Amino acid sequence: MTAKASDIPPFTPRGSPHEVEHGDTFQPKFDGNGLIAAIVSDADTSEVLMLAWMNSEALRLTLSTREAHFYSRSRSKIWKKGEESGNVLKVAEIRADCDQDALLIRAHIVGAGVACHTGARSCFYRAVELDAPEGAAVELVPVKV
């Protein structure tokens, strides 16, 4: 039997700030566009791999399949990470931040071991140059691994 989003009931409506911050019920807060930020890190190393957005359906699919699904703002549709590249994110854990308006997904990359569509392991493969001379354009520099 294939898991689907409808296997996960709708999320609990948000309660009081105390319930959200200290309770044990998952009450995700989606923004005005129906999205919640999802930071993905490697489950073994904690390396930050990517940031993506989820709507309710993507989150429910992720919970039911244990494979990361996101919402593409540019394509206005759900996508399963790795459906084209083969670099699927197998979810080990999902954490909600204190007010439940952002998620941290700890995952294992199945496939070539890369999370970024550019072929880099992480989408965060460049750093902002902090020591640029005053008045100079701020540059991006490759991250040394």
N, C-alpha and C positions, 0 to 999 in steps of 0.2 A: 504494500500500500504506500503510495506517494504522499508525503506530507504536503500540506498546502496552508496558505495564510488563514483560511477559514477554520483550521484546526485550533487556532489560538483565539480565545474569546476576546472581545473588545477590551481595551485597557480600562482600568478603574478610573472613574472621573477624579480629578484632583481635589484633594481635601484641603484642610487648613495648612498653613505653612509648617506648623509643628508636625502634622501627620506626614507631609511630604518630606521634611528634613529628618525626622526621627522614627517614622513608622516603618513597617515591613511590607507595605504594599507598593508594587511598581505602578507609578502614576506619571508616565512620561509627559513632559510639556513640549508640545509641538509649537513652532512659531506661527505667525500669521499666515504663512504659506503652507502650513501643515507639515513642516519639516523639523527634524532634530539633528544636530551635529553629531557625527560619530567619528571619533578618533580611533584608528586601528594601530595596535602595537603587536610586535612579535611576542607570542605567549612565553617563549623561552628566554629571550634576551631583554625584553621590554623596549626594544628599539621602536621608535615611532615610525610607522610605515606610510600612513596616509590619513587624510581627512576626507570624509564624504558625508552625504546627507541621506537621511532615511525619512520616508513618510510612514504612516501607520502600517500600510501593507508590506513595505520592505522590512520593517521591524518584525512584524508577525511572521513573514516568510523566513527570516533569519532565525527566529526562535523555533519555528517548527522543523526546519531542515538542518540547523546547526551549520549552515553555510551562509556567508555574508551576502546580503542583497542590499542594494542602495537605490536611491531615487536620483536619476539624472536630471538636473535642472535644465541643461541645454537641450536634451532630447525629450523632456517631459514624459519619462517612462521609468519603470522599474528595471534594474539590471542586476544580474547575479555576477559578482566579481569572479572573473575567470571564465565566463561563458564563451568568450572568443579566444583568450590567451592561454587558457588552461591553468592559470595561476589562481586557483580557488582558495578562498580563505575559510578554513575549518575553524569554527568558533569554539574556543576553550572556555571563555568567560565573557560576560557582559557586565560592566559596572555602570551605575548611574551616578552622576555628580550630586552634590548636596541638595540642589533644588530640582533635580531630575530633568534639566533642560539640555543636557549633553551626555553622551555615552562614551565609554571607553570599551572597545572590543579587543580582547586579547585573542589572537588567532595564530594558527599554524598555516604557512603558505604551502599548498600542494602544487606541484608543477616545477617550474624552473627556479622557484625561490625568489621571484621578484613581485613587488606589489604595484609598481608604477607602470603606467601605459608606455612610458618612454624606454622601458627596459631596465631602469635602475631598480635596485632592491627596495628603496624607499623613495617616496615622492619628495622627501626633504633632502635632496642631494646637493644643494647649494646653500651657502650661508651669506647673509648680508654683511658686507665689509663694514666693520665698526670703526676702523681706523683711517677712513678716507680723509684726505686733506679738506679743510674747511672750504666750502664753495664748490667742491668737485662733486660730480655725479656719484651717487652711491652705487656700488657695483655688487654683483653676486660672484662669489668665488666657490669653486668646487669644495665639497666637504672631504677632508682626508679621513679615510676609513682605516 
